[in-house]
Amino acid sequence: MKKLLNTVLLFIVTILFITGCGNDMATPTAKVEEFLGKYQKMDSEVLTQLDNVIAEDSSMNDEQKKEYRSLLEKQYQNLSYKIKDETITDDTATVDVEIEVYDYATSIRKSKDYYKEHQDEFTKTKETIDEDNPLDNDGANTTDTPTDDNNDNDNDNENESESDGLLEEASEFIDYKIKQLKNVTDKVKYDITFNLTKKDGKWYLEDISDMDRQKIHGLYEE
């Protein structure tokens, strides 16, 4: 779901740059406020792109997609921000912003931890993981063959990565994760620095980083 969230935001950011950056905004700060305001107001371009990306996702059923869309709408509508600083140097500028969003990252991390530690509650997924990762109840490899310590670490990392992938695709896990996300009330603050360039007397926002996309979604963990 995290990958889908980032994909959604990437599409929306592209649309906002295309439709919004051509407007004659007097200052870099005003340009950033216009950009963030499109999320808060659920601009029609944002909703259209959101629907298109969710419709293409094959890991969720129709009900999950509906609930997932509501979660993203909740995140965008409740996004708040504070302009902390604006610095202009010739035809370039930076705007430092503190945003506040729902802390989805912590919820998803806790969901994964709970899911892995209580697999008996999720029979279908447990069987799938057991078949692909033949581990005993303690999480140790059942093979008694001595191996190099570095190889052990590599195998553990591979097993954990494979398990994470199975969890992301499992319908039961998506249901559980969405349920927990609905209960999120805690918020988290992130700092984002927006970069702008002036061309022909107009300020244009530069594309934001993947890390900043995660922050807007409430998915970034330091």
Secondary structure, DSSP 8 states (H G I E B T S, - for coil): -HHHHHHHHHHHHHHHHHHHTTS--SSHHHHHHHHHHHHHTT-HHHHHHHHHHHHH-SSS-HHHHHHHHHHHHHHHHT-EEEEEEEEEETTEEEEEEEEEEE-HHHHHHHHHHHHHHTGGGSHHHHHHHHHHS-B-TTS-B-------HHHHHHHHHHHHHHHHHHHHH-HHHHHHHHHHHHT---EEEEEEEEEEEEETTEEEE----HHHHHHHHT----
